[in-house]
Amino acid sequence: MASAGRLQFVLVTPEKTLIDEPVLSIQFPLFDGQIGILPSRAPMVGRLGCGILSFTTAKGDNKSYFIDSGFVQVKGSVVSLLTNRAFLPEEIDASEAKSKLEEANTRVARTEEEALSKLKDQESARKMIHMSKN
Amino acid sequence: MAKARAIIKRLKAVKNIRKITRTMELIATARFKKAMDRASEATAYTEKISEIVSDLSQADLEFSHPLLEAPKSEENCILLVLSSNRGLCGGYNASVLRNAQIRIKDARKQDQNLSVEVAGKRGISFLKFQGVELDQVYENFDDSPQFDEVEAIADRLIDLYIQKKLDRVDIAYTRFKSVSRQEAVLETLLPIGDLSENSEDADENKAAIDYEFLPTAQEILEELVPAAFKAKLFKCFLDAAVSEQISRMVAMKGATENADEMITDLSQKYNRARQTQITSELSEIIGGTAALE
């Protein structure tokens, strides 16, 4: 089980495993806000939101990705993140995100689900724009 | 020289065909490697999903989700057919389409309202020829299907199913079992029968872990079921892509071998024909001189 001070971080998308390496700490968005994970965390399963995933590698570098919903599983010293989409900040197309945001802003939501998906799309587009600026 | 000429012509044709089949074989081998790598990378995701499903199943909750519930009547159905865009792959398309036709006939018998969606030019042209109405065709799936494209299809199916405009989804594709074994199958995608079918073998060693669920197990499940469905559909597309390349590889290998055989056979025949011709010419000359003496 969890040996203290170590954390194995696995990031998988349906297409491939992006990251599988030891890290010091991880921060990512859950459905209701940011969460940070340090070694020896209690086991958990959670739903992800969209936003910025950042982690510190064993060498001390900070790296970040943009992720868009999915799940997290913490089991022993292994943290697995399953997400449909994950990309590096420099891969974000700011103009595309802007047009997406505009499209979401002008969309008329008639049902509760549509309203929810509108909010979600707006949020993800805003976060993408924000991240591409940094 | 008439017969020998004809044989030479044929020999040339066979040699050209051999070149084509040999090249196709090499291309298929390279593509197969690529498709195989993609498929094996994608299994990590599917495995994790089923792991979380089995984690959730410990939490003593009712597995209820619109996608898991079977509707009372099966009126509106969709059949997805995954065929290839290109030919020269042996019986690959034929066996997928045979299964598709079984399902189509079945639906007609039971008076179901079946709409057929086909990926791959081969399947499209075949089913059109058979007079089947196609409601949606996809030609954009090649040997490396993208998750985004598959997700779009999955989202549409999920929406229709939740709105109860759709009661059943079947898929006809080629399942990849091992490099030497692929089989064309007909599977029901929706309603999802059993979510945790793949996770049974891992049950013993994880019974002890007490997870914290954020927000709740039920809410995670609500998101997880569509994700599992998407992963499954994506896997179908990947399997189909890998199987296509394998069957092309096998078919082209056979074709190249046959061409080789024909080449030896034809060159032998040509040599014989040439020899006979020389012999008959010689005997004509000898006969001519004998007559002059």
Contacts between the chains, C-beta under 8 A, distances in Angstrom:
chain1	res1	chain2	res2	distance
A	10	B	44	7.9
A	12	B	44	4.8
A	12	B	45	4.9
A	12	B	48	6.0
A	13	B	45	6.6
A	13	B	147	7.1
A	14	B	42	5.9
A	14	B	45	4.7
A	14	B	147	4.5
A	14	B	230	7.1
A	14	B	231	5.9
A	14	B	234	5.3
A	15	B	38	7.1
A	15	B	41	6.7
A	15	B	42	6.1
A	15	B	45	8.0
A	15	B	146	7.6
A	15	B	147	5.1
A	16	B	38	7.5
A	16	B	41	4.0
A	16	B	42	7.1
A	16	B	44	7.7
A	17	B	41	6.1
A	17	B	44	4.8
A	30	B	214	6.0
A	31	B	214	7.5
A	31	B	215	6.4
A	32	B	215	7.2
A	42	B	212	5.9
A	43	B	209	5.1
A	43	B	210	6.6
A	43	B	211	4.9
A	43	B	212	6.8
A	44	B	211	5.7
A	44	B	212	4.0
A	44	B	213	7.1
A	44	B	214	6.2
A	45	B	52	5.9
A	45	B	55	5.6
A	45	B	56	7.1
A	45	B	211	5.0
A	45	B	212	7.6
A	45	B	213	5.5
A	45	B	214	7.3
A	45	B	217	7.8
A	45	B	220	6.1
A	46	B	213	7.2
A	46	B	214	3.7
A	46	B	215	7.8
A	46	B	220	7.2
A	47	B	214	6.8
A	47	B	215	6.7
A	47	B	219	6.6
A	47	B	220	5.3
A	47	B	223	5.5
A	69	B	223	7.5
A	70	B	227	7.4
A	71	B	49	7.9
A	71	B	52	5.9
A	71	B	220	6.9
A	71	B	223	7.2
A	71	B	224	6.7
A	71	B	227	7.2
A	73	B	48	7.0
A	73	B	51	7.0
A	73	B	52	5.6
A	73	B	55	6.9
A	75	B	209	6.4
A	80	B	48	5.6
A	82	B	45	6.2
A	82	B	48	5.2
A	82	B	49	6.6
A	82	B	52	7.6
A	82	B	227	7.5
A	84	B	147	7.1
A	84	B	151	6.9
A	84	B	227	7.6
A	84	B	230	7.7
